[in-house]
Amino acid sequence: MSEHDQHMAELREIVAEVLEVEPEEVADTADFVEEYEADSLRAIEILARIEKKYKVEIPQAELNEMRSLKAVHEVVARYAGWQD
């Protein structure tokens, strides 16, 4: 498994847990609000869990960008310095 695939799998687990769905139900580009009825509290919970797991600080202003798994990966990669 590549580093990118590993990160996506970990992020998928976090998102699925917060949204109370199975990981395989979280599509890479599905909009969290439209597809899973996520609200701002769930978005903040996703952000908090990511920050704790990867020991990074991501400004809450980035939440507007973090609307899909792919977008979450891009934001986390930028702040965590991932090269994948």
N, C-alpha and C positions, 0 to 999 in steps of 0.2 A: 504494500500500500504506500503510495507516495505521501509526502508530507502534506500536500494540498488535500488529498483524499482523507487523511487522518484528521486534519483540522475541520473539514466539512462534516465528517462523521461526528466529531465531538460537539460542534456547534449545533448540528441537527438534533442531537440528544438533549442539549440544553433547551433549545427552542421547543421541542416536542413536549418535554416535561412541563414547561411553563404554560404552554397552550393546551395541555391535557389531551394530546393526540399521540398516536404511535409514530415513532421516528420515520417509518417508511411512508407515512402520510404527508410529510413535509417536503414538498417539491422545491427544487432549488430556486425557482423564480416566482413561486406563488406569493401573492401579497398577503401578509399576515392579517391585515384588517379585513380585506374583502373575502379571503378564503377561510380564515379561522376565527373571525370576529374578535381579534385581539384589540384590547383597549390600551390606554396610556399606562395603566398600572402594570399590565403584563409586559409592555415594552420596557418599562423601568426594571422590572424583575429580570428580564432577559439580560439587560445591560449589566445589572448588578452581579448576576451569576457569571457572566463572561469576565467581568473585571476581577472577580475573586479567583476564578479558575486560572486565568492567564496573568494575573498580577499586573494589569495595565489600568490606566485611567483613561476613560473615553468621555468626553464632554456630552452632557445630555442634549446639547444642540445637534449632535449626530443622530439622535433617535429618528428624526424625520427621514434620514437616508436609510435607516435599518429596517426596511419594510419587507424584505425577502431574505431567504437564507444566503443567497449569492451576495446581496448587498451587505448583510451582516459580516460575511467573510471579508469583503473588501475593506470595510471600516476597521475591523479588528486587525487585519493584516497591516494596515497603515500604522496603527498605534502600537502594535506589538512588534513591528519590524520583520514580519514574516516575508520571506522571499518566494513563497510558493504561488 
